[in-house]
Amino acid sequence: MENLGYLAVLLAFLVSSYAIVAALVGKLARKPFLEASAQRAVLTAWALTSAAAFVLLYAILTNDFTSSYVASYSSINQPLIYKLAAWWGGQEGSLLFWSWIAATYAFVSVYTSRKRHASMISYVIAIEMTVVGFFLGIVHFQANPFKVLMAGPQITAISDGNGLNPLLQHPIMAIHPPMLYLGYVGFMVPFAFAIASLITRQPGDRWIHTTRLWTMVTWMFQSIGILLGMRWAYAVLGWGGYWGWDPVENASLLPWITGTAFLHSVMMQEKKGMMKVWNVVLVSATFFLCIFGTMLTRSGLVSSVHAFAQSNIGDYFVWFLTISIAATTYLILSRLEFLKSEARLDAVLSRESSFLFNNVILLASCFAILWGTLFPVISEAVSGEKISVGAPFFNRVNIPIGLLLLLLTGVGPLFAWRKTSAESLRRNFLWPAVSGLVLGGLLFALGVHDLYALVTFMLCLFVGVTIVVEFFRGAKILQRKQQMAFAPAMVELTHRNTRRYGGYLVHLGIVLMFVGFAGAAFNQMGQAEMTVGDALEVGKYQFLMKDLKEDRGATWVASRAYFDVIKDGETIGQMDPEQRVYTTGREPQPTGIPDIRPRLNEDVYLVFAGFTRDGKNPIIQAYINPLVNWVFIGGWLLVLGTLVALVPSKVRRSYPKTRIVGSVAAQRKEAKPVVAQS
């Protein structure tokens, strides 16, 4: 079977290379049969990559321990869900998984757009298959998962494998990597369409619609991947938090930030013909940051619990990024005349300005995170001394930036195009502003004196009220016109303009996430060495240790501590964190599995951190995390809002540009929105 896997990867690499040549030669030499052949080569490359993936999965599921990869990342007693996760649990398998998703995206994007974008689809094929071919080349020549165990000249096998890394044996890790990869890899598609549009100097906005749609889809997957990663870190790593500004965490966030900026600024190009250079730069930066993040986890450039083993493939990524960025930069500079804006900003208080400010702030955050992530590497290269950059730096820089973005989340969508009048400002923002100020006064009187937390709560209410009022106003108008109940009017309102009201739901999700972020200012933590009968006090809680027992599973042995949780003198529940040691072929690795008591107001988080040096007494850590669940509630509302925005609107609105020629009356008539029932 391993030979079939080798052959499938090699053939997929060769077919991808052929697709690049056929697409470019067919386009430049005007040979339609070669262009058609390139499209078929995309399908063939996907089929061959799928075959290679099937061979690896078959080896994992059938416990084929002649395979070096299977022996390293799977075992006989490993549950099925973690056998599947073994596909992306190691360096080689994850790169094949990356290649398969890229080939799938290329196949779907080409075959759904080959007629609509016939004039530039060959360039799209060339760009996408360059990416696919690069990763298939890495898989075949540098990180092949089809190597076998050898004893001299003979293929051999072992009785059982090492099994998946214990930290990855959690249900979330069967979902988190695929979602994150669907985000990372998917940004290849909007990048390909944007670059192809530059090459062909595409007029009109049809390619923008395709690019925006693909960006929304991949941005949603990236959001889900980040959320699941945060939940996994919170539930598994046992340090009481969900985001530690780890380099690999940062690498997943960077393309999300630039993708967010693009989704906002692309509306300016659609409606006003503005920010064209911004949009191409943002799409390109998002794709390159995805490749950078992929390199970061695999090159050993940084140390991280999320990273794979150190390898020499980082040099290939550096060359790929260098050549790609240079070519893209040259293309953008050579097309500056084509990318000229068709309008200018008329006023500071306008929707156009809010989008511009939003982009500037997002890019400032992106640069700060990128600089903090790479600074240890740069300092080591320059001075030989590795200077670490921890969470305090990232928090100090990004908290003010985040608050500015939160403010723009509320005011930006309600500003008028071109210029916002004083009356409009008063009508839209008076009561939200009053509500925020009143809440701030109440919280201060109740003892909330942390400045950032106080400002965050005030802004959250301000933005939340503006969004709710927008929904309420629109639904009340529709209710009167259509004579329907309020709830159906809300649904009908959203369906009529899913992009707008889906965006409002996304913004509301961001608000709820910021409520959770603000709660971190009030976290409490305690730690103690304990024996049966001891109590640990943290805040209003007391943790009374009742017992310590040993437990066993098919692949692990655990020590479990049992606690009564007491609050204000009353027992409110029991918790039992454990310290687990996996007994598969991998070297024993103690893993603390926390017990969490989740509530909307606060989580009680108990960790069995290990034993004392003599191995007799457990070390227990207790965390009280206020409002932490609002981060995840807001995150899933953000995903819901994205799904709503992806649904086609019941009423489509187009705004044709006013031509200079013709009568004034004709110009006014043409400038009115054209409403078409779908």
Secondary structure, DSSP 8 states (H G I E B T S, - for coil): -HHHHHHHHHHHHHHHHHHHHHHHHHHHTT-HHHHHHHHHHHHHHHHHHHHHHHHHHHHHHTT-TTBHHHHHH--TTS-HHHHHHGGGTSHHHHHHHHHHHHHHHHHHHHHHHTTTTTTTHHHHHHHHHHHHHHHHHHHHHT--TT-B-EETTEE---SS---S-GGG-SGGGGTHHHHHHHHHHHTHHHHHHHHHHHHHT--SSHHHHHHHHHHHHHHHHHHHHHHHHHHHIIIII-SS-S----HHHHHHHHHHHHHHHHHHHHHHHHHHS--HHHHHHHHHHHHHHHHHHHHHHHSSSS--TT-----STHHHHHHHHHHHHHHHHHHHHHTTTTT--SS----SSSHHHHHHHHHHHHHHHHHHHHHHHHHHHHHHHHHS------HHHHHHHHHHHHHHHHHHHHHGGGS-SS---HHHHHHHHHHHHHHHHHHHHHHHHTT---HHHHHHHHHHHHHHHHHHHHHHHHHHHHHHHHT--HHHHHHHHHHHTHHHHHHHHHHHHHHHHHHHHHHGGG-EEEEEE--TT-EEEETTEEEEEEEEEEEE-SSEEEEEEEEEEEETTEEEEEE--EEEEE-SSS---EEEE-EEE--SSEEEEEEEEEE-TTS-SEEEEEEEEETTHHHHHHHHHHHHHHHHHHS--SEEEE-----SSS-HHHHHHHHS-EEEE-
